[in-house]
Amino acid sequence: MDTMRERFVAVTTRLLDEDPRLALVLADITAAAFAPAQRHHPDRVVNVGIREQLLIGAAGGLALTGMRPIAHTFASFLIERPFEQVKLDLVHQGVGAVLVSAAGSYDWPSGGRTHMSPGDVALLDTLPDWTVHVPGHPDEAEQLLRHAYADGDRNVYVRLSAHRNAAAVPVEPGRFTTLRTGSRGAVLAVGPMLDAVLAATEGLDVTVLYAASVRPFDAAGLRAALGDRADVVLVEPYLAGTSANEAHAALADRSHRVLGLGVPREEHRHYGSIAEHLAAYGLDAPALRERIGTFLW
């Protein structure tokens, strides 16, 4: 059973063989897995070392020459550390790249806070015109990676995780998928939060939506999923409330309530495991059932 990161390596290696316009820029992370691709394409697989600002600058430079670059490292090093370069070398220059991360909010607890980035999607929300995919399974990751690479010259962020659902969902990039229908409101599960949300809402009279793509936000899909009662719970694997403003904007002409569940701003200064972090954040199935039930009933 492969991981999202392993699937990324396999898919990108094949794409490098197929498309001479594609380039890959690395910052040591996952470089060993891409060693065969680098031997075959030494001019298009570049490892800049532990220089994350250069990682984004090189991707921007490649895009300016007409290449379609993919830049990859851990989320905290891909979005947070070189954010000025993301803002200037990509957005301000009017060029696009595919940024593919790993180790999102809590994937590597023993790595500590330096390897955690619960604020990455919220930070990208300060910039215009980003597409953001958050797959919950390796099959979805492959589909969304291929879509991101072929998505014109847009800036796309693909947020990969070691946290995953048991099964893939047939997803359409940019659209929410309805998995259950109910009358007491809607629960939107993002990426790897789906399994916990399905367990938490078992037997409850709620609509469950699934999002493997969160930007652009599928406002029409959210509106269509709600009946007379416009109450929404967002369950995201990053900073709590990241998509709350998007939900409010989608429902601006209706009386509504929004509850944003996700990783809190407060730090948990223990290593532990992914499961222990989710429990501490109130994102495991028992805690979600209580929080969702309290809000909707």
Backbone as CSV, one residue per row, in Angstrom:
resi,resn,N_x,N_y,N_z,CA_x,CA_y,CA_z,C_x,C_y,C_z
1,MET,0.853,-1.191,0.000,0.000,0.000,0.000,0.891,1.244,0.000
2,ASP,0.861,2.003,-1.074,1.752,3.152,-1.157,1.166,4.358,-0.442
3,THR,2.023,5.328,-0.182,1.608,6.578,0.440,1.390,7.626,-0.646
4,MET,0.807,8.756,-0.272,0.642,9.853,-1.223,2.001,10.330,-1.737
5,ARG,2.969,10.392,-0.857,4.297,10.862,-1.262,4.940,9.892,-2.239
6,GLU,4.810,8.595,-1.996,5.349,7.602,-2.921,4.646,7.682,-4.276
7,ARG,3.332,7.908,-4.254,2.611,8.044,-5.510,3.075,9.296,-6.266
8,PHE,3.341,10.358,-5.537,3.879,11.583,-6.157,5.182,11.295,-6.890
9,VAL,6.063,10.535,-6.261,7.339,10.202,-6.889,7.107,9.413,-8.172
10,ALA,6.241,8.402,-8.109,5.998,7.553,-9.274,5.364,8.344,-10.417
11,VAL,4.356,9.155,-10.100,3.652,9.913,-11.140,4.572,10.957,-11.761
12,THR,5.295,11.685,-10.942,6.160,12.744,-11.461,7.309,12.169,-12.293
13,THR,7.832,11.024,-11.875,8.883,10.374,-12.657,8.375,10.020,-14.054
14,ARG,7.143,9.515,-14.130,6.573,9.192,-15.446,6.339,10.459,-16.268
15,LEU,5.838,11.497,-15.629,5.561,12.739,-16.355,6.841,13.370,-16.894
16,LEU,7.935,13.248,-16.151,9.213,13.779,-16.635,9.660,13.064,-17.906
17,ASP,9.358,11.773,-17.988,9.692,11.022,-19.203,8.813,11.434,-20.382
18,GLU,7.579,11.844,-20.064,6.603,12.101,-21.132,6.641,13.529,-21.656
19,ASP,7.019,14.494,-20.820,6.860,15.904,-21.207,8.162,16.673,-20.990
20,PRO,8.838,17.065,-22.056,10.095,17.807,-21.907,9.923,19.208,-21.329
21,ARG,8.679,19.665,-21.207,8.441,20.987,-20.619,8.428,20.932,-19.091
22,LEU,8.268,19.749,-18.514,8.168,19.610,-17.063,9.545,19.638,-16.418
23,ALA,9.649,20.352,-15.290,10.881,20.377,-14.496,10.527,20.137,-13.033
24,LEU,11.466,19.580,-12.290,11.267,19.294,-10.868,12.390,19.939,-10.075
25,VAL,12.009,20.723,-9.061,12.996,21.377,-8.199,12.808,20.846,-6.782
26,LEU,13.890,20.379,-6.185,13.866,19.777,-4.851,14.776,20.553,-3.906
27,ALA,14.527,20.362,-2.607,15.396,20.948,-1.580,15.795,19.852,-0.600
28,ASP,16.454,18.836,-1.118,16.938,17.652,-0.391,15.822,16.661,-0.027
29,ILE,14.677,17.162,0.461,13.593,16.260,0.855,13.148,15.438,-0.354
30,THR,13.103,14.106,-0.185,12.657,13.150,-1.207,13.632,13.058,-2.378
31,ALA,14.790,13.684,-2.278,15.746,13.676,-3.390,16.213,12.261,-3.716
32,ALA,16.414,11.421,-2.699,16.895,10.061,-2.956,15.899,9.275,-3.804
33,ALA,14.604,9.477,-3.558,13.592,8.759,-4.329,13.570,9.200,-5.783
34,PHE,14.008,10.424,-6.040,14.028,10.941,-7.406,15.401,10.777,-8.084
35,ALA,16.303,10.035,-7.458,17.627,9.862,-8.043,17.584,9.251,-9.443
36,PRO,16.772,8.215,-9.693,16.712,7.691,-11.069,16.230,8.732,-12.073
37,ALA,15.219,9.519,-11.694,14.725,10.564,-12.594,15.801,11.613,-12.843
38,GLN,16.596,11.925,-11.833,17.659,12.912,-12.013,18.748,12.397,-12.949
39,ARG,19.029,11.091,-12.886,20.023,10.525,-13.809,19.533,10.593,-15.256
40,HIS,18.229,10.367,-15.453,17.671,10.396,-16.803,17.479,11.826,-17.328
41,HIS,17.206,12.756,-16.412,16.895,14.131,-16.820,17.686,15.120,-15.967
42,PRO,19.015,15.099,-16.073,19.825,15.965,-15.192,19.590,17.449,-15.405
43,ASP,19.062,17.819,-16.579,18.806,19.232,-16.849,17.442,19.680,-16.343
44,ARG,16.583,18.722,-15.945,15.220,19.082,-15.526,14.858,18.594,-14.132
45,VAL,15.765,17.929,-13.438,15.573,17.558,-12.035,16.714,18.192,-11.254
46,VAL,16.384,19.206,-10.488,17.396,20.046,-9.834,17.188,19.987,-8.325
47,ASN,18.248,19.643,-7.606,18.216,19.669,-6.144,19.061,20.850,-5.678
48,VAL,18.409,21.860,-5.103,19.123,23.067,-4.682,19.683,22.951,-3.272
49,GLY,19.468,21.789,-2.617,19.913,21.641,-1.236,18.957,22.329,-0.276
50,ILE,19.409,22.514,0.949,18.528,23.082,1.974,18.509,24.602,1.807
51,ARG,17.920,25.038,0.702,17.830,26.464,0.366,16.419,26.707,-0.165
52,GLU,15.469,26.818,0.743,14.072,26.841,0.332,13.690,28.107,-0.426
53,GLN,14.308,29.242,-0.089,14.045,30.453,-0.870,14.511,30.266,-2.322
54,LEU,15.671,29.619,-2.494,16.168,29.333,-3.831,15.265,28.331,-4.539
55,LEU,14.698,27.399,-3.801,13.764,26.424,-4.381,12.649,27.130,-5.149
56,ILE,12.032,28.132,-4.500,10.933,28.852,-5.146,11.462,29.794,-6.219
57,GLY,12.583,30.437,-5.960,13.156,31.323,-6.961,13.520,30.570,-8.233
58,ALA,14.088,29.368,-8.087,14.430,28.561,-9.256,13.176,28.136,-10.006
59,ALA,12.128,27.767,-9.263,10.869,27.398,-9.917,10.308,28.577,-10.700
60,GLY,10.366,29.768,-10.107,9.890,30.957,-10.807,10.700,31.242,-12.058
61,GLY,12.021,31.070,-11.967,12.871,31.298,-13.128,12.579,30.310,-14.245
62,LEU,12.376,29.045,-13.892,12.026,28.037,-14.896,10.699,28.376,-15.560
63,ALA,9.733,28.831,-14.762,8.438,29.204,-15.326,8.575,30.367,-16.294
64,LEU,9.457,31.305,-15.985,9.667,32.443,-16.887,10.225,32.011,-18.242
65,THR,10.896,30.870,-18.294,11.438,30.376,-19.559,10.425,29.535,-20.334
66,GLY,9.228,29.341,-19.756,8.213,28.547,-20.431,8.082,27.135,-19.920
67,MET,8.870,26.752,-18.900,8.760,25.416,-18.323,7.564,25.349,-17.378
68,ARG,7.137,24.140,-17.061,6.112,23.913,-16.037,6.809,23.268,-14.848
69,PRO,7.201,24.057,-13.832,7.971,23.510,-12.721,7.086,22.953,-11.605
70,ILE,7.576,21.873,-11.009,7.034,21.354,-9.756,8.104,21.564,-8.694
71,ALA,7.740,22.179,-7.575,8.656,22.380,-6.458,8.148,21.566,-5.277
72,HIS,9.077,20.881,-4.590,8.640,19.963,-3.540,9.558,20.005,-2.325
73,THR,8.938,20.071,-1.144,9.588,19.804,0.133,8.478,19.725,1.182
74,PHE,8.838,19.712,2.457,7.830,19.701,3.513,7.059,21.020,3.502
75,ALA,5.808,20.970,3.961,4.926,22.137,3.889,5.522,23.354,4.599
76,SER,6.125,23.136,5.756,6.668,24.279,6.501,7.817,24.933,5.756
77,PHE,8.535,24.167,4.929,9.662,24.700,4.168,9.244,25.172,2.776
78,LEU,8.076,24.750,2.329,7.610,25.081,0.983,6.760,26.353,0.955
79,ILE,5.948,26.561,2.009,5.030,27.699,2.046,5.479,28.756,3.051
80,GLU,5.803,28.338,4.261,6.095,29.314,5.318,7.483,29.940,5.168
81,ARG,8.509,29.121,5.081,9.876,29.657,5.084,10.141,30.549,3.866
82,PRO,9.745,30.164,2.636,10.025,31.018,1.476,8.806,31.811,1.020
83,PHE,7.959,32.237,1.963,6.711,32.870,1.541,6.954,34.136,0.716
84,GLU,7.989,34.887,1.041,8.260,36.100,0.260,8.546,35.751,-1.195
85,GLN,9.254,34.641,-1.420,9.542,34.231,-2.797,8.282,33.711,-3.494
86,VAL,7.418,33.015,-2.747,6.132,32.599,-3.331,5.357,33.831,-3.792
87,LYS,5.348,34.856,-2.953,4.611,36.086,-3.248,5.212,36.838,-4.428
88,LEU,6.545,36.944,-4.483,7.192,37.788,-5.483,7.632,37.013,-6.727
89,ASP,8.295,35.863,-6.531,8.887,35.163,-7.665,7.856,34.385,-8.480
90,LEU,6.708,34.111,-7.892,5.638,33.455,-8.637,4.500,34.437,-8.913
91,VAL,3.810,34.864,-7.862,2.598,35.667,-8.052,2.914,37.005,-8.707
92,HIS,3.857,37.748,-8.155,4.152,39.081,-8.689,4.714,39.022,-10.109
93,GLN,5.472,37.966,-10.402,6.033,37.827,-11.746,4.992,37.336,-12.756
94,GLY,3.832,36.909,-12.268,2.784,36.453,-13.167,3.064,35.107,-13.796
95,VAL,3.802,34.245,-13.081,4.088,32.902,-13.581,3.523,31.869,-12.605
96,GLY,3.440,30.631,-13.065,2.825,29.592,-12.254,3.735,28.407,-12.031
97,ALA,3.519,27.731,-10.907,4.242,26.501,-10.580,3.303,25.598,-9.796
98,VAL,3.671,24.335,-9.715,2.952,23.387,-8.878,3.803,23.160,-7.631
99,LEU,3.290,23.528,-6.476,3.983,23.305,-5.210,3.382,22.072,-4.560
100,VAL,4.203,21.065,-4.318,3.739,19.796,-3.748,4.423,19.600,-2.407
101,SER,3.622,19.533,-1.345,4.203,19.426,-0.007,4.026,18.022,0.561
102,ALA,4.700,17.790,1.665,4.500,16.616,2.503,4.610,17.086,3.944
103,ALA,4.267,16.198,4.887,4.384,16.515,6.321,3.624,17.785,6.659
104,GLY,2.307,17.736,6.569,1.457,18.910,6.740,1.396,19.440,8.156
105,SER,0.297,19.186,8.860,0.070,19.815,10.165,0.603,18.996,11.330
106,TYR,0.637,17.669,11.179,0.949,16.797,12.324,1.518,15.458,11.850
107,ASP,1.964,15.389,10.598,2.363,14.112,10.008,3.589,13.493,10.665
108,TRP,4.502,14.319,11.115,5.764,13.828,11.676,5.943,14.435,13.067
109,PRO,5.185,13.938,14.049,5.233,14.551,15.380,6.638,14.605,15.975
110,SER,7.463,13.570,15.732,8.805,13.572,16.312,9.699,14.628,15.664
111,GLY,9.290,15.163,14.524,10.037,16.248,13.904,9.864,17.574,14.600
112,GLY,8.823,17.668,15.451,8.600,18.901,16.193,7.971,19.995,15.354
113,ARG,7.859,21.160,15.955,7.137,22.273,15.341,7.765,22.736,14.026
114,THR,9.064,22.565,13.861,9.699,22.990,12.614,9.175,22.220,11.416
115,HIS,8.598,21.035,11.650,8.112,20.191,10.564,6.584,20.126,10.535
116,MET,5.939,21.115,11.121,4.479,21.181,11.135,4.036,22.522,10.553
117,SER,3.007,22.492,9.703,2.558,23.726,9.064,1.034,23.770,8.988
118,PRO,0.364,23.933,10.123,-1.099,24.029,10.079,-1.613,25.309,9.434
119,GLY,-0.726,26.316,9.256,-1.168,27.591,8.694,-0.901,27.766,7.217
120,ASP,-0.501,26.697,6.511,-0.063,26.861,5.122,-1.172,27.320,4.186
121,VAL,-2.353,26.702,4.270,-3.447,27.080,3.366,-3.948,28.483,3.713
122,ALA,-4.032,28.788,5.003,-4.446,30.135,5.404,-3.464,31.184,4.894
123,LEU,-2.177,30.865,4.890,-1.182,31.805,4.396,-1.341,32.027,2.895
124,LEU,-1.577,30.959,2.137,-1.794,31.115,0.704,-3.057,31.910,0.403
125,ASP,-4.008,31.898,1.328,-5.236,32.678,1.130,-4.980,34.182,1.092
126,THR,-3.806,34.621,1.498,-3.488,36.051,1.411,-3.034,36.443,0.008
127,LEU,-2.881,35.452,-0.872,-2.439,35.699,-2.245,-3.566,35.378,-3.217
128,PRO,-3.581,36.006,-4.383,-4.685,35.790,-5.327,-4.496,34.548,-6.197
129,ASP,-5.638,33.950,-6.567,-5.716,33.010,-7.694,-4.937,31.712,-7.504
130,TRP,-4.919,31.178,-6.290,-4.297,29.876,-6.087,-5.341,28.773,-6.148
131,THR,-4.969,27.673,-6.764,-5.739,26.434,-6.671,-5.098,25.583,-5.587
132,VAL,-5.916,25.016,-4.691,-5.382,24.212,-3.584,-6.110,22.870,-3.551
133,HIS,-5.332,21.788,-3.661,-5.866,20.430,-3.573,-5.380,19.777,-2.281
134,VAL,-6.285,19.070,-1.602,-5.957,18.381,-0.355,-6.475,16.949,-0.461
135,PRO,-5.779,16.076,-1.178,-6.273,14.709,-1.349,-6.285,13.943,-0.035
136,GLY,-7.186,12.969,0.028,-7.285,12.132,1.215,-6.837,10.712,0.990
137,HIS,-6.328,10.416,-0.217,-5.935,9.041,-0.563,-4.939,9.122,-1.720
138,PRO,-4.008,8.161,-1.827,-3.040,8.207,-2.929,-3.669,8.239,-4.320
139,ASP,-4.786,7.555,-4.527,-5.437,7.595,-5.845,-5.916,9.010,-6.169
140,GLU,-6.471,9.687,-5.170,-6.887,11.082,-5.374,-5.662,11.963,-5.605
141,ALA,-4.577,11.670,-4.883,-3.356,12.455,-5.055,-2.854,12.354,-6.494
142,GLU,-2.880,11.149,-7.061,-2.436,10.992,-8.448,-3.321,11.787,-9.403
143,GLN,-4.634,11.674,-9.228,-5.552,12.398,-10.110,-5.327,13.903,-10.019
144,LEU,-5.198,14.413,-8.800,-5.064,15.854,-8.619,-3.685,16.358,-9.022
145,LEU,-2.648,15.537,-8.868,-1.323,15.905,-9.343,-1.306,16.050,-10.859
146,ARG,-1.919,15.089,-11.540,-1.968,15.153,-12.996,-2.770,16.376,-13.451
147,HIS,-3.855,16.667,-12.741,-4.664,17.832,-13.074,-3.858,19.114,-12.831
148,ALA,-3.130,19.163,-11.721,-2.346,20.360,-11.383,-1.266,20.616,-12.421
149,TYR,-0.572,19.576,-12.831,0.500,19.721,-13.820,-0.039,20.235,-15.147
150,ALA,-1.264,19.806,-15.502,-1.845,20.181,-16.793,-2.725,21.421,-16.717
151,ASP,-2.790,22.065,-15.552,-3.728,23.172,-15.342,-3.153,24.487,-15.866
152,GLY,-2.905,24.541,-17.172,-2.372,25.758,-17.769,-1.066,26.156,-17.117
153,ASP,-0.944,27.421,-16.756,0.230,27.905,-16.030,-0.187,28.496,-14.687
154,ARG,-1.208,27.912,-14.092,-1.710,28.398,-12.813,-0.762,28.017,-11.683
155,ASN,-0.874,28.770,-10.580,-0.216,28.380,-9.345,-1.121,27.404,-8.598
156,VAL,-0.579,26.229,-8.328,-1.351,25.158,-7.695,-0.565,24.620,-6.511
157,TYR,-1.251,24.434,-5.391,-0.659,23.805,-4.204,-1.338,22.457,-3.996
158,VAL,-0.531,21.404,-3.950,-1.042,20.056,-3.680,-0.490,19.628,-2.328
159,ARG,-1.387,19.468,-1.352,-0.982,19.219,0.034,-1.098,17.717,0.328
160,LEU,0.034,17.026,0.294,0.053,15.589,0.546,0.250,15.317,2.034
161,SER,-0.213,14.149,2.474,-0.168,13.839,3.896,0.055,12.352,4.116
162,ALA,0.679,12.017,5.243,0.755,10.626,5.679,-0.569,10.181,6.283
163,HIS,-1.382,11.126,6.704,-2.733,10.860,7.205,-3.630,10.643,5.994
164,ARG,-4.373,9.526,5.951,-5.133,9.185,4.758,-6.412,8.450,5.130
165,ASN,-7.349,8.454,4.204,-8.579,7.685,4.357,-8.359,6.265,3.845
166,ALA,-9.256,5.364,4.251,-9.109,3.960,3.870,-9.360,3.746,2.389
167,ALA,-10.248,4.534,1.797,-10.612,4.354,0.391,-10.666,5.697,-0.310
168,ALA,-10.409,5.672,-1.606,-10.503,6.885,-2.414,-11.955,7.204,-2.725
169,VAL,-12.222,8.463,-2.997,-13.539,8.940,-3.412,-13.416,9.423,-4.859
170,PRO,-14.393,9.120,-5.709,-14.357,9.704,-7.063,-14.524,11.221,-6.953
171,VAL,-13.464,11.950,-7.224,-13.489,13.398,-7.032,-13.388,14.110,-8.374
172,GLU,-13.949,15.310,-8.408,-13.819,16.200,-9.543,-13.090,17.439,-9.058
173,PRO,-11.937,17.757,-9.627,-11.191,18.930,-9.153,-12.068,20.179,-9.111
174,GLY,-12.050,20.852,-7.956,-12.820,22.081,-7.807,-14.259,21.890,-7.382
175,ARG,-14.674,20.635,-7.147,-16.072,20.374,-6.782,-16.140,19.530,-5.516
176,PHE,-17.128,19.817,-4.675,-17.393,18.983,-3.513,-18.219,17.769,-3.934
177,THR,-18.031,16.665,-3.238,-18.765,15.434,-3.503,-19.724,15.166,-2.349
178,THR,-20.988,14.928,-2.647,-21.978,14.621,-1.621,-21.968,13.125,-1.340
179,LEU,-21.704,12.748,-0.092,-21.637,11.343,0.287,-22.844,10.891,1.095
180,ARG,-23.463,11.803,1.818,-24.690,11.520,2.568,-25.569,12.754,2.514
181,THR,-26.871,12.550,2.654,-27.786,13.684,2.695,-28.590,13.652,3.988
182,GLY,-28.886,14.842,4.513,-29.673,14.977,5.732,-30.269,16.365,5.807
183,SER,-31.011,16.622,6.855,-31.762,17.875,6.944,-31.277,18.822,8.037
184,ARG,-30.310,18.407,8.850,-29.907,19.230,9.995,-28.691,20.109,9.719
185,GLY,-28.242,20.158,8.474,-27.066,20.943,8.131,-26.079,20.098,7.371
186,ALA,-24.924,20.683,7.089,-23.910,20.006,6.297,-22.578,19.989,7.035
187,VAL,-21.872,18.865,6.919,-20.517,18.733,7.442,-19.594,18.544,6.250
188,LEU,-18.647,19.452,6.096,-17.693,19.392,4.992,-16.383,18.818,5.510
189,ALA,-16.044,17.619,5.057,-14.797,16.959,5.437,-13.756,17.217,4.368
190,VAL,-12.596,17.699,4.766,-11.532,18.026,3.825,-10.456,16.942,3.865
191,GLY,-10.156,16.379,2.702,-9.056,15.442,2.552,-9.068,14.323,3.572
192,PRO,-7.960,14.133,4.308,-7.832,12.976,5.199,-8.747,12.997,6.412
193,MET,-9.580,14.023,6.583,-10.521,14.042,7.701,-11.792,13.249,7.406
194,LEU,-11.939,12.718,6.196,-13.218,12.109,5.812,-13.580,10.906,6.667
195,ASP,-12.667,9.965,6.883,-13.021,8.755,7.631,-13.538,9.095,9.025
196,ALA,-12.877,10.020,9.698,-13.322,10.408,11.048,-14.680,11.075,10.995
197,VAL,-14.939,11.884,9.970,-16.241,12.552,9.850,-17.340,11.533,9.567
198,LEU,-17.085,10.579,8.690,-18.102,9.560,8.404,-18.431,8.756,9.652
199,ALA,-17.409,8.398,10.426,-17.662,7.662,11.671,-18.398,8.534,12.677
200,ALA,-18.027,9.802,12.754,-18.637,10.710,13.726,-20.097,11.005,13.421
201,THR,-20.477,10.985,12.152,-21.835,11.363,11.753,-22.711,10.154,11.432
202,GLU,-22.215,8.959,11.685,-23.006,7.755,11.414,-24.347,7.823,12.153
203,GLY,-25.447,7.692,11.406,-26.784,7.722,11.993,-27.335,9.108,12.258
204,LEU,-26.560,10.166,11.986,-27.035,11.528,12.205,-27.697,12.067,10.938
205,ASP,-28.690,12.910,11.117,-29.458,13.464,9.997,-28.756,14.691,9.433
206,VAL,-27.576,14.458,8.844,-26.773,15.554,8.286,-26.292,15.179,6.893
207,THR,-26.024,16.199,6.096,-25.376,16.009,4.802,-23.869,16.012,5.015
208,VAL,-23.191,15.057,4.402,-21.728,15.003,4.460,-21.186,15.293,3.074
209,LEU,-20.397,16.354,2.984,-19.710,16.721,1.748,-18.235,16.398,1.888
210,TYR,-17.614,16.058,0.763,-16.187,15.777,0.771,-15.474,16.733,-0.170
211,ALA,-14.375,17.296,0.305,-13.574,18.228,-0.498,-12.136,17.733,-0.576
212,ALA,-11.713,17.367,-1.785,-10.297,17.119,-2.040,-9.666,18.331,-2.714
213,SER,-10.495,19.295,-3.097,-10.047,20.593,-3.602,-10.757,21.670,-2.798
214,VAL,-10.000,22.629,-2.274,-10.615,23.647,-1.409,-10.516,25.066,-1.956
215,ARG,-9.626,25.287,-2.937,-9.548,26.581,-3.598,-9.409,26.350,-5.099
216,PRO,-10.251,26.973,-5.898,-11.379,27.808,-5.486,-12.392,27.006,-4.661
217,PHE,-13.070,27.698,-3.765,-14.052,27.071,-2.887,-15.338,26.852,-3.666
218,ASP,-15.901,25.649,-3.576,-17.101,25.296,-4.342,-18.345,25.872,-3.657
219,ALA,-18.534,27.170,-3.804,-19.674,27.839,-3.168,-20.998,27.288,-3.673
220,ALA,-21.091,27.041,-4.977,-22.341,26.515,-5.536,-22.641,25.136,-4.987
221,GLY,-21.613,24.308,-4.824,-21.821,22.978,-4.275,-22.293,23.012,-2.837
222,LEU,-21.736,23.938,-2.048,-22.184,24.067,-0.661,-23.634,24.528,-0.607
223,ARG,-23.976,25.527,-1.390,-25.340,26.048,-1.384,-26.336,24.966,-1.808
224,ALA,-25.977,24.192,-2.823,-26.891,23.169,-3.320,-27.117,22.053,-2.306
225,ALA,-26.158,21.847,-1.418,-26.265,20.754,-0.448,-27.116,21.105,0.759
226,LEU,-27.441,22.388,0.926,-28.183,22.827,2.107,-29.659,22.986,1.797
227,GLY,-30.483,22.579,2.742,-31.915,22.791,2.613,-32.316,24.073,3.305
228,ASP,-33.404,24.014,4.059,-33.875,25.202,4.765,-32.911,25.647,5.855
229,ARG,-32.182,24.698,6.386,-31.284,24.998,7.501,-29.851,25.134,6.989
230,ALA,-29.312,26.327,7.038,-27.982,26.601,6.494,-26.958,26.643,7.616
231,ASP,-26.749,25.496,8.261,-25.717,25.355,9.277,-24.614,24.471,8.705
232,VAL,-23.369,24.909,8.852,-22.243,24.230,8.214,-21.144,23.992,9.241
233,VAL,-20.613,22.776,9.230,-19.425,22.444,10.019,-18.297,22.126,9.053
234,LEU,-17.188,22.833,9.192,-15.994,22.585,8.388,-15.006,21.779,9.212
235,VAL,-14.547,20.656,8.669,-13.556,19.828,9.370,-12.329,19.745,8.469
236,GLU,-11.276,20.497,8.837,-10.104,20.655,7.986,-8.851,20.138,8.694
237,PRO,-7.897,19.570,7.943,-6.693,19.016,8.573,-5.592,20.047,8.785
238,TYR,-5.965,21.292,8.857,-5.017,22.385,9.099,-5.711,23.395,9.999
239,LEU,-5.297,24.636,10.022,-5.750,25.609,11.007,-7.271,25.727,11.031
240,ALA,-7.853,25.594,12.198,-9.309,25.659,12.354,-9.841,26.979,11.817
241,GLY,-10.907,26.884,11.017,-11.543,28.081,10.478,-10.930,28.609,9.202
242,THR,-9.978,27.898,8.615,-9.309,28.390,7.407,-10.309,28.718,6.299
243,SER,-11.342,27.893,6.132,-12.322,28.114,5.059,-13.598,28.793,5.533
244,ALA,-13.600,29.279,6.772,-14.831,29.876,7.307,-15.272,31.084,6.491
245,ASN,-14.348,31.954,6.115,-14.734,33.137,5.331,-15.302,32.740,3.977
246,GLU,-14.762,31.679,3.376,-15.291,31.201,2.104,-16.730,30.721,2.275
247,ALA,-16.999,29.995,3.362,-18.361,29.521,3.616,-19.304,30.686,3.891
248,HIS,-18.851,31.656,4.673,-19.679,32.837,4.936,-20.009,33.576,3.637
249,ALA,-19.030,33.726,2.763,-19.265,34.413,1.499,-20.253,33.639,0.635
250,ALA,-20.151,32.323,0.647,-21.061,31.498,-0.157,-22.500,31.631,0.307
251,LEU,-22.690,31.907,1.601,-24.035,31.951,2.183,-24.406,33.358,2.635
252,ALA,-23.785,34.359,2.044,-23.962,35.741,2.506,-25.399,36.218,2.426
253,ASP,-26.202,35.672,1.508,-27.583,36.119,1.353,-28.563,35.285,2.165
254,ARG,-28.040,34.380,3.007,-28.896,33.515,3.815,-28.507,33.611,5.280
255,SER,-29.472,33.435,6.139,-29.172,33.286,7.556,-28.462,31.947,7.735
256,HIS,-27.293,31.960,8.371,-26.516,30.725,8.456,-25.587,30.776,9.666
257,ARG,-25.051,29.608,10.002,-24.026,29.490,11.033,-22.903,28.606,10.497
258,VAL,-21.671,28.902,10.907,-20.510,28.123,10.475,-19.650,27.793,11.691
259,LEU,-19.286,26.526,11.829,-18.364,26.080,12.868,-17.119,25.538,12.175
260,GLY,-15.973,26.111,12.473,-14.720,25.667,11.879,-13.928,24.799,12.847
261,LEU,-13.727,23.536,12.483,-12.947,22.612,13.293,-11.661,22.266,12.548
262,GLY,-10.576,22.206,13.279,-9.286,21.899,12.682,-8.208,21.975,13.736
263,VAL,-6.985,22.216,13.311,-5.856,22.307,14.239,-5.928,23.653,14.951
264,PRO,-5.878,23.674,16.276,-5.967,24.952,16.998,-4.688,25.764,16.869
265,ARG,-4.788,27.053,17.196,-3.607,27.910,17.177,-2.625,27.550,18.297
266,GLU,-3.161,27.059,19.410,-2.298,26.698,20.526,-1.404,25.506,20.154
267,GLU,-0.150,25.556,20.563,0.772,24.465,20.286,0.599,23.325,21.281
268,HIS,0.720,22.110,20.790,0.816,20.933,21.652,2.280,20.511,21.652
269,ARG,2.942,20.706,22.749,4.393,20.552,22.803,4.826,19.137,23.201
270,HIS,4.131,18.146,22.666,4.498,16.748,22.869,4.615,16.090,21.502
271,TYR,5.433,15.065,21.416,5.648,14.417,20.133,4.498,13.465,19.816
272,GLY,4.439,12.315,20.461,3.303,11.416,20.275,3.211,10.871,18.865
273,SER,1.961,10.600,18.435,1.675,10.027,17.121,0.630,10.886,16.427
274,ILE,0.370,10.583,15.145,-0.685,11.299,14.433,-2.012,11.132,15.165
275,ALA,-2.336,9.904,15.548,-3.613,9.648,16.230,-3.715,10.433,17.531
276,GLU,-2.616,10.535,18.273,-2.640,11.279,19.536,-2.795,12.775,19.288
277,HIS,-2.193,13.275,18.228,-2.373,14.689,17.901,-3.822,14.967,17.510
278,LEU,-4.411,14.101,16.706,-5.801,14.299,16.305,-6.726,14.274,17.520
279,ALA,-6.478,13.361,18.446,-7.292,13.313,19.663,-7.114,14.584,20.490
280,ALA,-5.875,15.066,20.590,-5.617,16.284,21.361,-6.287,17.499,20.731
281,TYR,-6.420,17.498,19.398,-7.048,18.607,18.690,-8.572,18.481,18.636
282,GLY,-9.120,17.385,19.162,-10.563,17.177,19.073,-11.008,16.794,17.677
283,LEU,-10.139,16.109,16.928,-10.432,15.756,15.549,-10.566,14.248,15.335
284,ASP,-10.600,13.462,16.405,-10.913,12.050,16.234,-12.432,11.873,16.228
285,ALA,-12.909,10.708,15.846,-14.346,10.510,15.638,-15.189,10.783,16.889
286,PRO,-14.828,10.298,18.073,-15.664,10.585,19.252,-15.779,12.082,19.550
287,ALA,-14.661,12.801,19.476,-14.713,14.236,19.754,-15.497,14.974,18.680
288,LEU,-15.324,14.577,17.421,-16.067,15.230,16.344,-17.561,15.004,16.503
289,ARG,-17.967,13.813,16.895,-19.400,13.543,17.056,-20.002,14.456,18.124
290,GLU,-19.271,14.632,19.219,-19.777,15.504,20.288,-19.819,16.957,19.828
291,ARG,-18.779,17.416,19.157,-18.721,18.827,18.732,-19.743,19.127,17.639
292,ILE,-19.894,18.216,16.702,-20.867,18.398,15.629,-22.288,18.341,16.187
293,GLY,-22.540,17.361,17.052,-23.864,17.221,17.641,-24.259,18.429,18.472
294,THR,-23.324,18.955,19.268,-23.614,20.126,20.090,-23.963,21.331,19.224
295,PHE,-23.291,21.475,18.097,-23.519,22.628,17.231,-24.828,22.514,16.446
296,LEU,-25.138,21.340,15.953,-26.285,21.187,15.068,-27.598,20.851,15.795
297,TRP,-27.528,20.445,17.049,-28.762,20.108,17.768,-28.976,21.006,18.973
